[in-house]
């Protein structure tokens, strides 16, 4: 495997990690707000908070890791994407900032359950994936013009593009679906049957628009005679595997059995789709200006980064395992027996 | 090149950084202080210090949240506002940036664990151990990001041939001449600032009439630590001056209004610059030569050796004065405090002295800000000294002004939010109440 493939694979894996943990986070915020409006928050709030509190900071780092890594391995992305994305990325950043900091403000100041605030928090969580997914649309090509000043984003074309909106729809429904299934399982583990049942219902509801919007994206890609679509066809078996995994997950939920397995299948479902999407995008990072090969950093830096990455993983993997052991998989913690917060 | 985009990008970066470093400094220094308090508590079996660690940790969560999110903003803004610079930096010095995220990851993970496992371990020492990676991670991430900044001041580890970068040596780029003094100065001033900020709070409580032993213990511990860190700051500050004289003489010359290269150079304190004339300044003979080369008769390079378009703005002199004066003042205040404790002088319990201690926290923050402005404005017009000007590094996008407005509103909200939250948190749960609660549980 060449270094650039290794680099992009590493980054793609981290991005996938972010997509999963952030989806749980964003979706949880939305469901929390929704339950507050419908008066069901006494069922959900506790479980959601137990999960989110120790991990919200870690979620953020996945994102930082991705954008630092991509500038390191592919410095030219800084030039192209940095210039084009000023507005959409800034908007996403502002939302992330408000969300991240206010989570801490609210949780630790002892003022919980403010309705307007929870609603803003929940909605911000849905706008973030929407604004971040714009990058996926842009990378398909056709929204960036080059002139002597540098690359410019065509906002008009982007905002009127059906492809852009179908990707937005897919990202938002995916967030809600992933989050709902995870929380179904998590609540059941915590012994909170009511919360688990409610989340199961939400998961079943959001599975349907998810699959519709997934088809929507495929149809949009096809109708624009897209270079990417052709390559996706070659990998269609992976998308089919993903579809089968979706059906299996959905069936487990329907049958109210083995939620742990459902979460695993869910992760594999998104992993196959995510990696099939990524592989079919090869070799372009931004069609047609930027490929994985011509934007790759010099070899010395690449090798040093890979070494640093491996060293970093040696620290990271045991630490994350520790978090899981202490919080996510700790019966005492998730069921709220020991209240040992600072 | 887009002139207005360059200008607004600089302003936005300045606003973001100036805001971020307040919280970032707390993020670097406070974990060390929590660790020390926790350790003292365990060692002396004194519940007050444990409570100190606990209360500081609680407040720390809020500041760390703002630090994390604004740090994320800063990280992405580097690429959004300075895409051309980042393209070059990505090839040259992605390594420290990359390592910084690992340090940050490490810190985030263990901070989460530390915060959520109070009273969960039978052995308190185990819990203390969790704080070591937090403190190390915080200082390491400060170190790595400062290395990146040091590289911008003293680029090396590559050759530029016809605009192409060759012979890249990432480690040589990291261990550049600016790195040791910069990293040391950043770390030690962060520790110092945090000690004085927390000391301000203790002094405030005492001035407002609380006579609780908890606040007295806190104040004594913090002033002691603050004194040590300030001594270290002064020493490292002197090294920084010598570094500048050697490698970046134009920055030192602009900060000192040293226009002509000369021997026996005097140090210019205060004063104003009026049409190139220095007025109302105090000149201390030979001191600049001592500062630069430890020799009162040594020659110090002046701004005359540099073309005018490469001069940093002369107003950095004021930043230098403010930073140094505050440093000296804090050294003096903490020394007097310790001396008074030793000699049992009672004036340190007077209102006016406590008021001075209260000022120490905000003053140290001002010193941090002016120090960074001095360092950053002092390397203008370069973003990579000698290689790339700031204007060449900036974005060409036309929307930077709008982003400046949005982000300024955001920082305002964050500042208000964090202050209100912190205030409410400690007002609703004063120390007396917390001690009472814990003793009723049988912990004290």
Interface residues (C-beta under 8 A of the other chain):
Chain A: X53 X54 X55 X57 X58 X60 X61 X63 X64 X65 X67 X68 X69 X71 X72 X73 X74 X75 X76 X78 X79 X80 X81 X82 X83 X84 X85 X86 X87 X89 X90 X93 X94 X96 X97 X98 X100 X101 X102 X103 X104 X105 X108 X109 X110 X111 X149 X150 X152 X297 X298 X300 X301 X304 X305 X308 X309 X311 X312 X315 X316 X319 X320 X322 X323 X326 X327 X333 X338 X340 X341 X342
Chain B: X2 X54 X57 X58 X61 X62 X64 X65 X66 X68 X69 X70 X71 X72 X73 X75 X76 X77 X79 X80 X81 X82 X83 X84 X86 X87 X88 X89 X90 X91 X92 X94 X95 X97 X98 X99 X100 X101 X102 X104 X105 X106 X108 X109 X110 X111 X112 X113 X114 X115 X116 X117 X118 X119 X120 X133 X165 X168 X169 X170 X171 X395 X396 X397 X399 X400 X402 X403 X406 X407 X410 X413 X414 X417 X418 X420 X421 X424 X425 X428
